[in-house]
Every structure is written in C-alpha cells, then in structure tokens.
Amino acid sequence: MVHNNFYIDYFEKNFRCDDDKRMTDCHKFMMSVVADILMHSRVFQNHKGTFSVYAVSDLRIDNTLPDVYTPFFDVECETGFKHDLKSLKSRILKSSKTVIVVLPNQEIKDRYVKLLSGLKKRKLRIISMIEFPKTVYDVLRSIDRK
C-alpha cells in the first residue's frame, strides 16, 4: 500500500517548502496521497466510501470546503506554512463530522496540536501523514460501533 512507500518517507524526512508555488504543489501532493490511500483502503471501500477532492483553485473561491470530503469525515491537508489558521478553524468548527487534519510530519503535527488546542471540537484528529491509514480505520470503526 502507498503508506509504506516513498510518499511517507518523503514527508517524514525531507519536507520543506520555501515559496508559495512549492507550497501549493506540496498541498496538491498531500491531497493526492490522501486520495490514493482512500482509494486503496479496503476498510474504506467496505463502507462503500466515496470521496471528493477539491482543487486548490476551488478553495481560493470558496474557502468553506474541506480539502477532501467523505460521507464519514472531512480531511484538511495542511503544509504547516499557513500564517493564519482562521479559515481552517472555521471549517473545523462548521463540520458536523470528524475532521482529520493531516500534516506532513511529526514536527509540524506537534506545532498544530498546540495551535488548535483551544478548539472545542470533540471529533478532531490532528495527525501526521504516516498516521492517516490507521486513523481512517479507527474513525470508521468508531462509526460501526454506534
């Protein structure tokens, strides 16, 4: 599966973006990895899961949409270089589902855990990319138990 492959190693070891174009490319890449993991997730497919990936240009027009939408949860891919988290916080609070915030590596995840700690949302998961496959599994299992 993809999460044991090059993509995760890339994020864990080499993730750096120093300009807007590369940051946008990194964001698109993260969204494509999330989509790839969902497409190959047997658990997600067993739930007859469908998903929509919103293009970066769409987000510029309507910043209220999550990066990846599924019937079970929303996914926000964050590069870690955003200066203002107001729109992210707004999307998290507006969602009625679990929101998974995916970050490229543990270092950036630790920073976002602190930045988002004040949000009063029970169904918020802040994870690194390598944790995404297991988190999808855990979220779907928790839905099954209800």
matplotlib code that plots the C-alpha trace (Angstrom):
import matplotlib.pyplot as plt

x = [0.0, 1.0, 1.6, 4.6, 6.1, 8.1, 5.4, 5.5, 9.3, 9.4, 7.2, 8.9, 12.4, 12.5, 9.5, 10.4, 8.7, 10.1, 7.8, 4.1, 4.3, 6.1, 3.7, 0.8, 2.5, 3.1, -0.6, -1.7, 0.7, -0.7, -4.2, -3.3, -1.6, -4.8, -6.9, -4.6, -4.8, -8.6, -8.8, -6.6, -8.1, -10.1, -11.9, -13.0, -14.1, -16.0, -18.0, -18.8, -16.9, -16.8, -14.8, -14.3, -11.1, -11.4, -8.8, -6.7, -8.2, -11.7, -10.6, -9.5, -13.0, -14.9, -12.7, -15.6, -15.0, -12.7, -9.8, -11.2, -14.9, -16.2, -19.6, -17.9, -15.3, -13.6, -9.9, -7.9, -4.3, -2.0, 1.5, 2.4, 3.3, 0.0, 0.3, -3.4, -5.4, -8.7, -10.2, -9.0, -10.5, -13.8, -14.0, -13.3, -16.0, -18.6, -18.2, -20.7, -18.4, -15.0, -12.3, -8.9, -6.1, -3.2, 0.2, 3.4, 5.5, 5.6, 7.4, 4.6, 1.9, 3.3, 3.0, -0.5, -1.6, -0.7, -2.2, -5.5, -5.7, -8.2, -10.9, -13.8, -14.4, -14.7, -14.3, -10.9, -7.9, -4.6, -2.2, 0.9, 0.6, 2.0, -0.9, -3.6, -4.4, -4.8, -6.8, -9.3, -9.6, -10.2, -12.8, -14.7, -14.6, -16.0, -18.9, -19.6, -19.9, -22.7]
y = [0.0, 3.6, 4.4, 2.1, 3.7, 6.7, 9.3, 8.9, 8.7, 11.9, 13.8, 12.4, 13.1, 15.9, 18.1, 21.8, 24.4, 27.9, 29.7, 29.9, 27.8, 25.0, 25.2, 24.8, 21.9, 20.3, 20.8, 19.2, 16.3, 15.8, 15.8, 13.2, 10.9, 11.1, 10.3, 7.4, 6.0, 6.2, 4.5, 1.6, 1.3, -2.0, -0.7, 2.5, 0.5, -1.9, 1.1, 1.9, 5.1, 7.8, 11.0, 14.3, 16.1, 19.9, 21.6, 24.3, 26.8, 25.8, 26.5, 30.0, 30.8, 29.0, 28.6, 26.8, 23.4, 20.8, 19.6, 16.1, 15.3, 11.9, 10.9, 9.8, 12.5, 15.6, 15.8, 19.0, 18.8, 21.3, 22.0, 23.8, 27.1, 28.9, 32.2, 32.5, 29.5, 31.4, 29.7, 26.2, 26.7, 27.9, 24.8, 22.5, 24.1, 24.1, 20.4, 18.0, 15.1, 14.1, 16.3, 14.8, 17.4, 15.8, 17.3, 16.2, 15.1, 14.8, 18.2, 20.1, 18.0, 18.9, 22.6, 22.3, 20.3, 23.4, 25.9, 24.1, 23.1, 25.8, 24.4, 22.8, 20.1, 16.5, 14.9, 16.5, 14.3, 16.0, 13.6, 13.2, 11.7, 8.4, 8.0, 8.6, 5.0, 3.9, 7.0, 6.2, 2.7, 4.0, 6.6, 4.0, 1.5, 4.1, 4.7, 1.0, 0.8, 3.4]
z = [0.0, -0.6, 3.1, 3.3, 0.2, -1.0, -0.2, 3.6, 3.6, 1.6, 4.2, 7.3, 6.1, 3.5, 3.8, 3.3, 1.2, 0.9, -1.6, -2.5, -5.7, -3.9, -1.0, -3.4, -5.1, -1.7, -0.8, -4.0, -3.5, 0.1, -1.2, -3.9, -1.3, 0.9, -2.1, -3.1, 0.5, 0.4, -3.0, -1.7, 1.7, 2.0, 5.1, 3.4, 0.3, 2.5, 3.8, 0.2, 0.8, -1.8, -1.6, -3.4, -3.6, -4.0, -6.1, -4.6, -7.1, -5.8, -2.3, -3.2, -4.4, -1.6, 1.5, 3.3, 1.7, 3.2, 1.1, 1.0, 1.7, 2.5, 3.9, 7.2, 7.8, 6.4, 5.7, 5.9, 4.4, 5.9, 4.8, 8.1, 6.4, 6.8, 8.7, 9.6, 10.8, 10.9, 7.8, 9.0, 12.4, 10.8, 8.6, 11.5, 13.7, 10.9, 10.1, 11.8, 11.1, 12.4, 10.9, 10.3, 9.9, 8.1, 8.4, 6.6, 9.6, 13.4, 14.0, 12.2, 13.8, 17.3, 16.4, 15.1, 18.2, 20.2, 17.7, 17.6, 21.3, 22.1, 19.7, 21.5, 19.0, 20.2, 16.8, 15.8, 14.9, 14.2, 12.7, 10.6, 7.1, 8.2, 10.7, 8.1, 7.1, 10.7, 11.6, 8.7, 10.1, 13.6, 12.6, 10.5, 13.4, 15.8, 13.3, 13.2, 17.0, 17.1]

ax = plt.figure().add_subplot(projection="3d")
ax.plot(x, y, z, "-o")
ax.set_aspect("equal")
plt.show()
